[in-house]
Amino acid sequence: MTSKVYIYKRVVQSKLFIDAHYSEAIDLDNIADEAYFSKFHFIRLFKSIYGKTPHQYLISVRVEQSKLLLQKGLTVTQSCTEVGFESLTSFTALFKKYVRLSPSEYQRIYLAREEQIRTAPLEFIPACFASQYGWN
């Protein structure tokens, strides 16, 4: 196995570690140890492969997972703690930075749209498709 492939596999292994343990109190030391690199070398490698630092990636995974929890109806506080954030304030700020909505706004909009789909499903079918089947 070439050296580059071996290095790439180790970085991918660290990404998979983040994906599996995002809700735990992991930090850069834990993640870099998983890949067997020094922190600074690891940050450069990870960013060159994924386009973001390991910390940025961890935050994005946590925010994406919190979106799923909010969609299921968990409260903002429950979602915050479930995905590994320790501070509701920092969670809300980061969520808004990534999603451009506060967690409560995101949940309200998502749940309202789900309710609209439930009550009037034909409104969400393209007109050309609906007319083809005589649904309009």
C-alpha positions as CSV (number, residue, x, y, z in Angstrom):
1,M,0.0,0.0,0.0
2,T,1.4,3.4,-0.9
3,S,2.1,5.9,1.7
4,K,-0.6,8.3,0.4
5,V,-3.3,5.7,0.5
6,Y,-2.3,4.7,4.1
7,I,-2.4,8.4,5.2
8,Y,-5.8,8.9,3.5
9,K,-7.2,5.8,5.2
10,R,-6.1,7.1,8.6
11,V,-7.8,10.4,8.0
12,V,-11.0,8.7,6.8
13,Q,-10.8,6.6,9.9
14,S,-10.8,9.8,12.0
15,K,-13.8,11.1,10.1
16,L,-15.7,7.9,10.8
17,F,-14.7,8.2,14.4
18,I,-16.4,11.7,14.4
19,D,-19.5,10.3,12.7
20,A,-19.8,7.6,15.3
21,H,-19.0,9.6,18.4
22,Y,-20.3,13.1,17.6
23,S,-22.6,13.2,20.6
24,E,-19.7,12.5,23.0
25,A,-17.3,14.9,24.6
26,I,-14.6,14.4,21.9
27,D,-12.0,17.0,21.1
28,L,-9.1,17.4,18.6
29,D,-6.8,15.3,20.7
30,N,-9.2,12.3,20.6
31,I,-9.7,12.7,16.9
32,A,-6.0,13.1,16.0
33,D,-5.2,10.1,18.2
34,E,-7.6,8.1,16.2
35,A,-5.6,8.8,13.1
36,Y,-2.2,8.6,14.8
37,F,-1.1,12.1,13.8
38,S,0.1,15.1,15.6
39,K,-2.7,17.6,16.0
40,F,-1.4,20.2,13.6
41,H,-0.4,17.8,10.9
42,F,-3.8,16.1,11.2
43,I,-5.7,19.4,10.9
44,R,-3.9,20.2,7.7
45,L,-4.5,16.7,6.2
46,F,-8.1,16.6,7.3
47,K,-8.8,20.1,5.8
48,S,-7.1,19.2,2.5
49,I,-9.3,16.2,2.1
50,Y,-12.7,17.4,3.5
51,G,-12.4,21.2,3.0
52,K,-13.0,22.0,6.7
53,T,-11.1,21.4,9.9
54,P,-12.0,18.5,12.1
55,H,-13.7,20.8,14.6
56,Q,-15.8,22.4,11.8
57,Y,-16.7,19.0,10.6
58,L,-17.8,17.9,14.1
59,I,-19.9,21.0,14.4
60,S,-21.6,20.4,11.0
61,V,-22.3,16.7,12.0
62,R,-23.8,17.8,15.3
63,V,-26.0,20.5,13.6
64,E,-27.2,18.0,10.9
65,Q,-28.1,15.5,13.6
66,S,-29.9,18.1,15.7
67,K,-32.0,19.0,12.6
68,L,-33.2,15.4,12.5
69,L,-34.0,15.5,16.2
70,L,-35.9,18.8,15.8
71,Q,-37.8,17.2,12.9
72,K,-38.9,14.4,15.2
73,G,-40.3,17.0,17.7
74,L,-37.6,17.0,20.4
75,T,-37.2,20.4,22.1
76,V,-34.3,22.6,21.3
77,T,-32.7,21.8,24.7
78,Q,-33.1,18.1,24.2
79,S,-31.6,18.3,20.7
80,C,-28.7,20.4,22.0
81,T,-27.7,17.9,24.7
82,E,-28.4,14.8,22.5
83,V,-25.9,15.8,19.9
84,G,-23.1,16.7,22.4
85,F,-23.3,20.5,22.8
86,E,-22.8,21.6,26.4
87,S,-24.1,25.2,26.0
88,L,-27.6,26.0,24.7
89,T,-26.3,29.5,23.8
90,S,-23.4,28.2,21.7
91,F,-25.6,25.6,20.1
92,T,-28.2,28.1,19.0
93,A,-25.5,30.5,17.6
94,L,-23.8,27.7,15.7
95,F,-27.1,26.3,14.4
96,K,-28.1,29.7,13.2
97,K,-24.7,30.1,11.5
98,Y,-25.0,26.8,9.6
99,V,-28.8,26.8,8.9
100,R,-29.5,30.5,8.8
101,L,-32.5,29.9,11.2
102,S,-32.6,29.5,14.9
103,P,-33.4,25.9,16.0
104,S,-36.9,26.9,17.1
105,E,-37.6,28.7,13.8
106,Y,-36.3,25.7,11.8
107,Q,-38.5,23.3,13.8
108,R,-41.6,25.5,13.5
109,I,-41.1,25.8,9.7
110,Y,-40.4,22.1,9.3
111,L,-43.3,20.9,11.4
112,A,-45.7,23.5,9.7
113,R,-44.7,22.2,6.3
114,E,-45.2,18.6,7.4
115,E,-48.6,19.5,8.6
116,Q,-49.4,21.1,5.2
117,I,-48.3,18.0,3.4
118,R,-50.5,15.9,5.6
119,T,-53.6,18.0,5.2
120,A,-53.2,19.0,1.5
121,P,-50.8,16.5,-0.2
122,L,-51.9,17.4,-3.7
123,E,-50.6,21.0,-3.3
124,F,-47.1,19.5,-3.2
125,I,-47.3,17.6,-6.5
126,P,-46.1,19.4,-9.6
127,A,-49.0,20.6,-11.7
128,C,-47.8,18.9,-14.8
129,F,-47.7,15.5,-13.0
130,A,-51.1,16.1,-11.4
131,S,-52.7,17.0,-14.7
132,Q,-51.2,13.9,-16.3
133,Y,-53.1,11.8,-13.9
134,G,-56.2,14.0,-13.6
135,W,-55.6,15.0,-10.0
136,N,-56.2,18.7,-10.5
